[in-house]
């Protein structure tokens, strides 16, 4: 394993018969933004808490800049932490909240004031230094928490679902604000989230966790386009999944369902082999009947602002199709349509590759 700035080596946490985290290995480069992504109970928060020192590992090591911090107390690690609840002191002003960590480290008053002023400017809260948390919006409180964590100049910033308490619009805005701040400061950052859009939009790499294990570690684009497991393909974005048979061999081969030929890229599969087919809704195009690769009928349509989502009944099963909103009203429910796609967009794998995941 290549040694990074922060390295987890065979890290595990066992509670009786339950392995909350099982033998995870991760190497994070200095200045990198990495998200731990997965559903509730997958082990992502426990992993973050072990890095923070709030949970003691059952086995494994945590290395920070070449130093073993596995058994160090949380206050000896010097890490910055932003909790889901922000955990601001209600009786302290914004400036006092941000200065708290510096006071605990006996930073001289003049330097303390300058660092607080600089950090509040970075998070666009300079004009609100004398306000109390109760006088701030959710987004402002979140930025105070980030400023308080960063002002101590930690080697690593840990974020535990930092945006989950915000409404949808503010949450999206704060995703990019968070990334701006992190890039400006250059702090190595680990974020826990269950929101795949959040992880994909602002991370350098995303770690997908399932049942206590890290099942794929990849750049957001590669993770989305080439999910390593069926679970990842369904959890990260929407995915149409179908069961079929591979017909032919080599470049002339194709997938088939109920006698319908479904063009895809050539695969090294045997004639008659059972296959699992998958294609993202946005990789499909709606055409007029007879002008695509597969005819069907629209049974539902949903307007989602920037795009329309259609459910199309076809001879091979029900398929979801995502179409960008171009300002025109598209085909309605009951309309006959055809689906088209680039052969490379239809992934074909041996049926056994699906495993037991759903």
N, C-alpha and C positions, 0 to 999 in steps of 0.2 A: 504493500500500500504506500503510495506517495505521501510523504509527510507534508501537511498543509499548515497554515497558521493556526487553525483549530482542527483537531483530529479526534474522532471517536473511534476507538478500537474495540471490537467485540463487546460493545456496551449492552448490558442487559439489566432488567429489573424484574424480579420474580416476587409475586405475592402468593405464598402458599403454592397452590397448583396452577395459578395463573401467571403466565409470562406476559406482562404488560409491554415489555420491550425485549426483543430477542436478537442478540448478536448483531447489532447494527454497526456498520463501518461507514465513516464519512470523513472526507478531507475537504476543508473549506479554506480557500485562498484568502489572503489578506485583502480587505476591501470588497469582498464578494458579498452579494445579497442572495441568501439561500432560504427558500420557503419549505417548511415541512407541511405537506398537504395530505389530508385524509379525513375519513368520517369519524364521528365520535367513537372513542374506544380503540382507535388504531395505534395508540402509543406516542403520538406526536407531542402532546403536552408533557407526558412523563419524560420524554427525551429532553425537552427544553428544561424541565425542572432539574434533571440530573446535571445538565451543563451549568445551570445557575447555582447548583449546590443545595437546592431545596429538597431534593430526594437523593438518597445515597444509592449508588449502583450496587446490584448484587454481584456483578463481575464486569470486567473490562476496564479500560482506561480512557481518561479525557486529557488530551495534551493541548496546551496553549502556548504557542511560540516556543516549542521545544521543552516546556516545563510541565510536569505531571501535576494537574490540579484536582485529580479525582477525589482526594480526601480533604481538600481545603474547605474551610468554612466559607459560606457565601460572601461574607464581608471581606475575606482575604483574597477573593478572586478579582475584585475590582470591575465586575461586569455591569453594564447598564441594563436595566430591566423595565419594560413597560407592560403593565398588567392589563387585562381585559377591562377592569373597572377603573383604570388610571390611578387609583389609590392616592389621590391628592389630599393634602392636609387642609380641611375646610377652614381652619382658623388662621391660615397663612395666606398672604397675598400671592399673586403669580410670581413675583420676584423672589419672595421668601421661599416658596416651594422649590423654585429652580436652584436657589442658593443652598438648600438644605444639605445636599451631599458634599458640597465644598466646605461647609462649616464642620461637618463630621470629619473631614480630612484636614482640618486646621489650616485651610488656605487663608492667607492674609486678607484682611477686609478689602483693601484697595484692589487687589487682584480678583477677589471674589466678585466685586461690583462690576468690574470690567468684563469678566467672563459671562456673567449673567446678562449684561447689556448686549454683548455680542450674540449670545445664544438666542435671546428673545427677538433680536433683529432677524436672525436666520429663520425663525419660525413665524415671522410677521406678527409678533405680539408686543412689540416695543411700547405701543401706546396703552397697553392694558396691564402694565407691570404692577399697578397698585390695586387692581381688582381682586376679588376673592373668587374661588371656584364657582360658587353659587351664582355669580353674576356673568358667567361665561356660557357660551353654547357648547354643545357636545364636541364639535370640531376644535374649538378653542381649548377645551380641557384636554383633548387628546394631544394637541401640540405642546401644551404645558408639560404633560407627562414625558413627551419625547425630549423636550428641552432639558428637563430635570435629569433624564437618563444620560444625555449626551454631554452635558456641561462638565461632568467629571472626567471627560475624555477617556472613556472605557475602551479596552482593546476589542471588545465584542459587545454589540447591542442585541439583546434578546427581546422579542416582541411576541406576547401571548395574545393572539386574537385581538390586536389593537384597534380594529375598526368595527368590531361586531356590534357595538352599542349605537352605531350611527345609522341614520336613515339611508335609504338606497342612493339618493343623489349625492349626499354629503360623503357617503362612503366611497363612491367612485372618485370624487374630487380629491379626497384625502389619500387615496392610493397613490396618485401621482405626486401629491405634495410630500408624502412620506419618502418616495423614491428620490425626489429632488433633494430633500434634506440629506438623505443617506449618501447620495453621490457627491454633494457639496462637501460634506464632512469626511467622507471616505472610510467610515467605520464599518468593519466586518459585521454583518447583520444576519441573524437567524430569526425567521418569523414563523410562527405556528398559525395555520388557518385551515378552515374546512371549505373555504370559498375558492373554487378552481379558477374563476376569472381573476380574482385578486392575485393569486399566486402566479398565474401566467403573465399578467400584465406588467409586473414590476420586479420580477426575480431574474437573477443571472442564471440560476439553476433551481429546479424544483425537485424535491424528494417526495415521492408518493409512498405513504405508509399504509400497510394493511396487516391487521392482526399482529401488530408488534414488530413487523419487519419492514425494511426499506426495499420496496419491490422495483422501483426504477428511479434513477438519479440522472437527470438530463436537462438540457436547455429547454425552455418552454416550448419553442416551436417543434423541436424533435420529439418531445414528450407527446404533444398533441397529434402530430402526424404519424408517429410510429410508436403507439402504446405497446408496452411489452407484454401486458396481460389483458384478458377480457375485462377484468375489474377496472383497470386503468382506462380502457377504451370507453367504458360506460360512465365512469366517475368524472373523467376529464372531458367535458363537452358532451354533446349528444351523439349517439351512434346508432345506425340501423344495423341489425345483426340478423342474418339468415342462414339456414342450413341448406347445403346443396351437394352436388356430386361433380367431380372433375371429369371432363370428357376429353379424350385425345391425349396427345403427348407433345412436349416441346412447344415451339412457337405457335403451333396450330391448336393448342389446347384451350379450353374455355370452361367456365363454371356453368352448371345447369340446375334449374329447379323446376320440377313438374313439366319437363320437356321444353322449358323456355331457356334459351341461350343468353347468358349474361357475360358480355365481353369484359375481360380483365387482362392484366399483363401475364405473360407466360409464367408458369410456376412448375417447379420440379416435383410433379405429382403423378401418381399412377392413374391410368384410365379406370374410372369407376370408384375412385377413392372418395370417401365422405369428407366434405370441406366445410369450414366456417367462413362465411362471407361477411364483410363489414364495410360500410361507407358512411361518411359524415353527411348530414342533411344538406349542408351548404355546398357539397361537391356535386349535388344533383341539379339538373336544369329542367324547368317545365317547358314542354314544347306542345305544338298542336298534335292531335292524334295522328299516328302514322309517321311522324317526323322524328321520333326518338327510338330508343332501344326497347322500351317497355311501356305498353299502354295501361291506363288505369282510370279510376274515378275519384275525384276529390270528395272525401267524406267529412272533413273538418278543415276550417282555416282559422288561424288566430293572428290578430294584428299586434305586433310587439314593438311598435314604434319604428325602429330602424330596419325591421324586416318582418316578413310574413312567414308563418310556419303552417305548412299544409300536412294533413294526413291523407295519404293516397292509397286506396284499395287497388291491388294489382293481382295478377294471376300467381305471383310468387309470395304474396303476403302484404301486410300493411307496411307502408314506408313513409317516413317523415321527410319533408323537403323544406329547406329554408331558402327564401327568396328575398334579396335586398329590396327595400322600399324605394321605388323610383318616382313616387308621387302619383302613380296611376293605380287604380283599383284592379287587382289581378283576377284570375278565374275564381268563380264562386263555388260553393258546395254543390255537388251533383254534376259538375262539369266533367266532361271527358278530356283527358290530357294524356301526354306521353312524357316519360322520363328519359333523360339523356345524361351521360357522364363520360368522362375520359376513362379509358380502360385502367390507367394507372391508379385511379382513385378508388377502385374496388379492390380491397385487400382480400386475399384468399389464403387461408391457412388450413392445415390438416385439422379435422374436427377435434382430434385429441388435444390440440394446442389450446383449446378453450379451458381445459381443466374443469374444476367444479365451480369456478367463479361465475357470478351473474352480473 
